[in-house]
Amino acid sequence: MGRERATMNDDRRQTIRFFTEEELDALEETDPDTAYRIARAQAIAARDRSPPVSLAEAGPPDRAAVARAVEDVRRILQRDGGDIELVDVEGAVVRVRMKGACAGCPNSVLDLRNVVEKIVCAVPGVSSVVNTF
């Protein structure tokens, strides 16, 4: 059947069962919604249990990888008339400039945190993203 993993939670032993791909495929034939919810929950659990990489272990971020991440963000922001420019990478901090409709938008702070940081901070070695005016 599926793999099992034991975790410690509040001094109680809890067993989490992971379904195999074959089990999820079989479930999808009869109940696709449940199969989707289980697969999604497993993906989140797998991501959460992977140990975070410390900045010391990651080393300095790869500037090309940061530029690719900013370009991905740029395509997202351009859908709403905004834009972003990579200004500099200083150690673990990435400096960007919000442009276009983002420059004066009151939601640009939320976009910076919820969109830009989420994508750019996925690059190993990046700790934060700062908007430079």
Contacts in CASP RR format, 6 or more apart in sequence:
PFRMAT RR
TARGET T0000
AUTHOR 0000-0000-0000
METHOD contacts of the structure
MODEL  1
MGRERATMNDDRRQTIRFFTEEELDALEETDPDTAYRIARAQAIAARDRS
PPVSLAEAGPPDRAAVARAVEDVRRILQRDGGDIELVDVEGAVVRVRMKG
ACAGCPNSVLDLRNVVEKIVCAVPGVSSVVNTF
1 20 0 8 1.000
1 23 0 8 1.000
2 17 0 8 1.000
2 18 0 8 1.000
2 19 0 8 1.000
2 20 0 8 1.000
2 23 0 8 1.000
3 17 0 8 1.000
3 18 0 8 1.000
3 20 0 8 1.000
4 15 0 8 1.000
4 16 0 8 1.000
4 17 0 8 1.000
4 18 0 8 1.000
5 15 0 8 1.000
5 16 0 8 1.000
5 18 0 8 1.000
5 49 0 8 1.000
6 13 0 8 1.000
6 14 0 8 1.000
6 15 0 8 1.000
6 16 0 8 1.000
7 13 0 8 1.000
7 14 0 8 1.000
7 15 0 8 1.000
7 16 0 8 1.000
8 14 0 8 1.000
16 45 0 8 1.000
18 42 0 8 1.000
18 45 0 8 1.000
19 27 0 8 1.000
19 38 0 8 1.000
19 39 0 8 1.000
19 42 0 8 1.000
24 35 0 8 1.000
24 38 0 8 1.000
24 39 0 8 1.000
25 35 0 8 1.000
27 34 0 8 1.000
27 35 0 8 1.000
27 38 0 8 1.000
28 35 0 8 1.000
28 36 0 8 1.000
53 124 0 8 1.000
53 125 0 8 1.000
55 92 0 8 1.000
55 125 0 8 1.000
55 127 0 8 1.000
58 124 0 8 1.000
58 125 0 8 1.000
59 124 0 8 1.000
59 125 0 8 1.000
60 89 0 8 1.000
60 91 0 8 1.000
60 92 0 8 1.000
60 125 0 8 1.000
61 89 0 8 1.000
61 91 0 8 1.000
61 92 0 8 1.000
61 94 0 8 1.000
61 123 0 8 1.000
61 124 0 8 1.000
61 125 0 8 1.000
61 126 0 8 1.000
62 123 0 8 1.000
62 124 0 8 1.000
63 89 0 8 1.000
65 123 0 8 1.000
65 124 0 8 1.000
66 86 0 8 1.000
66 89 0 8 1.000
66 94 0 8 1.000
66 120 0 8 1.000
66 123 0 8 1.000
66 126 0 8 1.000
67 86 0 8 1.000
69 119 0 8 1.000
69 120 0 8 1.000
69 122 0 8 1.000
69 123 0 8 1.000
70 84 0 8 1.000
70 85 0 8 1.000
70 86 0 8 1.000
70 94 0 8 1.000
70 96 0 8 1.000
70 116 0 8 1.000
70 120 0 8 1.000
72 119 0 8 1.000
73 84 0 8 1.000
73 115 0 8 1.000
73 116 0 8 1.000
73 119 0 8 1.000
73 120 0 8 1.000
74 83 0 8 1.000
74 84 0 8 1.000
76 115 0 8 1.000
77 83 0 8 1.000
77 84 0 8 1.000
77 98 0 8 1.000
77 102 0 8 1.000
77 111 0 8 1.000
77 115 0 8 1.000
80 101 0 8 1.000
81 100 0 8 1.000
81 101 0 8 1.000
81 102 0 8 1.000
82 98 0 8 1.000
82 99 0 8 1.000
82 100 0 8 1.000
82 101 0 8 1.000
82 102 0 8 1.000
82 103 0 8 1.000
82 105 0 8 1.000
83 98 0 8 1.000
83 99 0 8 1.000
83 100 0 8 1.000
83 101 0 8 1.000
83 102 0 8 1.000
84 96 0 8 1.000
84 97 0 8 1.000
84 98 0 8 1.000
84 99 0 8 1.000
84 102 0 8 1.000
84 116 0 8 1.000
85 96 0 8 1.000
85 97 0 8 1.000
85 99 0 8 1.000
86 94 0 8 1.000
86 95 0 8 1.000
86 96 0 8 1.000
87 95 0 8 1.000
87 96 0 8 1.000
87 97 0 8 1.000
87 132 0 8 1.000
88 94 0 8 1.000
88 95 0 8 1.000
88 132 0 8 1.000
89 95 0 8 1.000
92 125 0 8 1.000
92 126 0 8 1.000
92 127 0 8 1.000
92 128 0 8 1.000
93 126 0 8 1.000
93 127 0 8 1.000
93 128 0 8 1.000
93 129 0 8 1.000
93 130 0 8 1.000
94 120 0 8 1.000
94 126 0 8 1.000
94 128 0 8 1.000
94 129 0 8 1.000
94 130 0 8 1.000
95 129 0 8 1.000
95 130 0 8 1.000
95 131 0 8 1.000
95 132 0 8 1.000
96 112 0 8 1.000
96 116 0 8 1.000
96 120 0 8 1.000
96 129 0 8 1.000
96 130 0 8 1.000
96 131 0 8 1.000
96 132 0 8 1.000
97 131 0 8 1.000
97 132 0 8 1.000
97 133 0 8 1.000
98 108 0 8 1.000
98 111 0 8 1.000
98 112 0 8 1.000
98 131 0 8 1.000
102 108 0 8 1.000
102 111 0 8 1.000
105 111 0 8 1.000
108 131 0 8 1.000
112 129 0 8 1.000
112 131 0 8 1.000
116 129 0 8 1.000
117 128 0 8 1.000
117 129 0 8 1.000
120 126 0 8 1.000
120 129 0 8 1.000
121 127 0 8 1.000
121 128 0 8 1.000
121 129 0 8 1.000
END
